[in-house]
Amino acid sequence: MKIPGILGGLGPKITAKIYLALAIQDSQEYPGILISNVSFPKKFENKIIEKSQSCDTMIPYLSKSIEQLKRAGADFIVIPCNTLHLLLPKLRKSFSIEFIDLIEETSKEITKKCYKKIGILSTTKTRNEKLYDSINKGIEIIYPSEEEQRKISEIIIKIIRNQQKTEDKDYINEVVKKLINRGAGKVVLACTDLAEVIKINSNVLDTTEILINSIKEKMKS
């Protein structure tokens, strides 16, 4: 089996979830899994997620972990963060190793299900950069209101810091309901951390689960 190299800590709970899903999958052998926990200043999260500042400050930290994973024998790299996929073109130019493109894998799922309109729940940065708009041509994309977006980004920070509360889960579910009422066929959890507050909701597409399935397929190829 091919060995995935996971950029960990983006955020920590999602890294753990991905590891467990890969480690206990139904296969004839225990898989090799490499994780390099990206060490970076926590203040970057607020600047990127809430204030929509440039992701480029993360490049040196991601690059260090990618180098570690390459030296350790990873066959491909996984970035468990929608927002940081903004850096994927630059990282691909810098490193001769395959990357799984989470945005592309999610878009394949959207296309396969023939959705005409989708809602997007994401960081403010992902929304402002229109990561999903650019790849899903011909599909109408709707977003929460600006006030709802501000609150969602605050909740994402709380999830990363393990400070989320029950009312945060209720708030996200209510926003999902509003987007469905506006005509969305599904609402994409375009921030992997949001899966921590929405564990069961038939109206959402969880990008974490899509990523896990893509990694499993790549490991078998």
C-alpha positions in Angstrom: 0.0 0.0 0.0 1.1 3.6 -0.7 2.0 5.6 2.4 0.2 8.9 2.9 2.1 11.9 4.5 -0.4 13.9 6.5 0.3 17.5 7.4 -1.0 17.3 11.0 -2.4 19.9 13.4 -4.6 21.6 10.8 -6.5 21.1 13.2 -5.5 18.4 15.7 -8.9 16.7 16.1 -9.3 16.2 12.3 -5.7 14.8 12.1 -6.7 12.2 14.8 -9.9 11.4 13.0 -8.1 10.8 9.7 -5.5 8.7 11.4 -8.0 6.4 13.1 -10.1 6.0 9.9 -7.0 5.0 8.0 -5.4 2.8 10.7 -8.5 0.6 11.3 -9.8 0.3 7.7 -10.7 -3.1 6.4 -7.6 -4.4 4.6 -5.2 -7.4 4.7 -2.4 -5.4 6.4 -1.9 -2.6 8.8 -1.1 0.5 6.7 1.9 2.8 6.9 0.8 6.3 7.9 3.1 9.2 8.3 2.1 12.4 10.2 4.2 15.6 10.6 2.4 17.9 13.0 2.9 21.4 11.6 4.4 23.7 14.2 3.3 27.4 13.7 2.2 30.4 15.8 -1.4 30.1 16.8 -2.0 33.8 16.0 -1.8 32.8 12.3 -5.1 31.0 12.6 -7.0 34.2 13.6 -5.3 36.2 10.9 -6.1 33.8 8.1 -9.5 32.3 9.3 -11.2 35.4 10.6 -9.3 38.3 9.1 -8.8 36.7 5.7 -5.1 37.6 5.6 -2.6 35.9 3.3 -1.9 32.2 3.8 1.7 32.7 2.5 3.0 33.0 6.1 2.3 29.3 6.4 4.5 28.2 3.6 7.8 27.8 5.5 6.0 25.8 8.2 4.2 23.5 5.7 7.4 23.1 3.7 9.4 21.9 6.7 6.8 19.2 7.4 6.5 18.2 3.8 10.3 17.7 3.7 10.1 15.6 6.8 7.4 13.4 5.3 9.3 13.0 2.0 12.4 11.9 3.8 10.4 9.5 5.9 9.0 7.8 2.7 5.6 9.3 2.1 4.2 8.5 -1.4 1.8 11.5 -1.4 0.9 14.5 0.7 -2.4 15.3 2.4 -3.5 18.8 3.6 -6.5 18.3 5.9 -7.5 22.0 5.5 -9.7 23.6 2.8 -8.3 27.1 3.3 -4.7 26.1 2.9 -5.4 24.6 -0.5 -4.9 28.2 -1.7 -1.2 27.3 -1.4 -1.4 24.1 -3.3 -0.2 25.5 -6.7 2.9 27.0 -5.0 3.6 23.8 -3.0 3.3 21.7 -6.1 5.9 23.9 -7.8 8.3 23.5 -4.9 8.0 19.8 -4.2 8.2 16.8 -6.6 5.6 14.7 -4.8 1.9 14.1 -5.4 -0.7 16.0 -3.4 -4.3 15.1 -2.9 -6.5 18.1 -3.8 -9.3 18.2 -1.3 -11.2 20.9 -3.3 -11.0 18.9 -6.4 -12.1 15.7 -4.7 -15.1 17.4 -3.1 -16.1 19.0 -6.5 -16.0 15.5 -8.1 -18.6 14.4 -5.4 -20.7 17.5 -6.1 -20.7 16.8 -9.9 -21.4 13.1 -9.4 -24.5 13.9 -7.4 -25.7 16.4 -10.0 -26.4 19.2 -7.5 -27.5 22.5 -9.2 -27.1 24.6 -6.1 -24.9 24.1 -3.1 -24.3 26.0 0.1 -20.8 26.6 1.5 -19.8 26.7 5.1 -16.1 27.7 5.4 -13.6 30.1 6.8 -13.9 33.7 5.7 -10.7 33.2 3.8 -12.0 30.3 1.8 -15.2 32.2 1.0 -13.4 35.4 0.0 -11.0 33.6 -2.3 -13.9 31.7 -3.9 -12.1 28.3 -3.8 -15.2 26.4 -4.6 -16.7 28.9 -7.0 -13.7 28.7 -9.4 -13.9 24.9 -9.8 -17.6 24.3 -9.8 -18.6 26.0 -13.0 -22.3 25.9 -13.8 -23.3 25.2 -10.2 -24.9 28.0 -8.2 -23.1 28.6 -4.9 -24.7 30.3 -2.0 -23.1 31.5 1.3 -24.3 32.5 4.7 -24.9 36.2 5.4 -21.9 38.3 6.4 -22.9 38.3 10.0 -23.3 34.5 10.0 -20.0 34.2 8.2 -18.3 36.2 11.0 -19.8 33.9 13.6 -18.9 30.7 11.7 -15.2 31.8 11.6 -15.3 32.5 15.3 -16.7 29.0 15.9 -14.0 27.4 13.8 -11.3 29.0 15.9 -13.1 27.7 19.0 -13.2 24.2 17.6 -9.5 24.3 16.9 -8.8 25.5 20.5 -11.3 22.8 21.9 -13.5 25.6 23.2 -16.7 24.9 21.3 -20.1 24.8 23.1 -23.5 23.2 22.5 -24.8 26.5 21.3 -22.1 26.6 18.6 -23.4 23.3 17.2 -27.0 24.6 17.3 -25.9 27.8 15.5 -24.1 25.9 12.6 -27.1 23.5 12.2 -29.4 26.5 12.0 -27.3 28.1 9.2 -27.3 24.8 7.3 -31.1 24.8 7.6 -31.3 28.4 6.2 -29.1 27.5 3.2 -31.3 24.4 2.5 -34.4 26.6 2.6 -32.7 28.9 0.1 -32.5 26.0 -2.3 -29.2 24.3 -1.7 -29.2 20.6 -2.6 -26.5 20.1 0.0 -24.3 22.2 2.2 -20.6 21.6 2.0 -18.7 21.7 5.2 -15.8 23.4 3.4 -13.8 23.5 6.6 -12.8 20.1 8.0 -13.1 21.3 11.6 -16.8 21.9 11.2 -17.3 18.2 11.3 -16.6 18.4 15.0 -19.9 20.2 15.6 -22.0 18.6 12.9 -21.6 14.9 13.2 -25.0 13.8 11.9 -26.9 15.9 9.4 -28.2 14.5 6.1 -28.1 17.9 4.5 -24.3 18.3 4.5 -21.4 17.0 2.6 -18.4 16.5 5.0 -15.1 17.3 3.3 -13.3 15.3 5.9 -15.1 12.1 5.0 -14.5 12.9 1.3 -10.8 13.3 2.0 -10.6 10.1 4.0 -12.2 8.1 1.2 -9.8 9.7 -1.3 -6.8 8.8 0.8 -7.9 5.2 1.0 -8.3 5.0 -2.7 -4.9 6.5 -3.3 -3.3 4.1 -0.8 -4.6 1.2 -2.9 -3.5 2.5 -6.2 
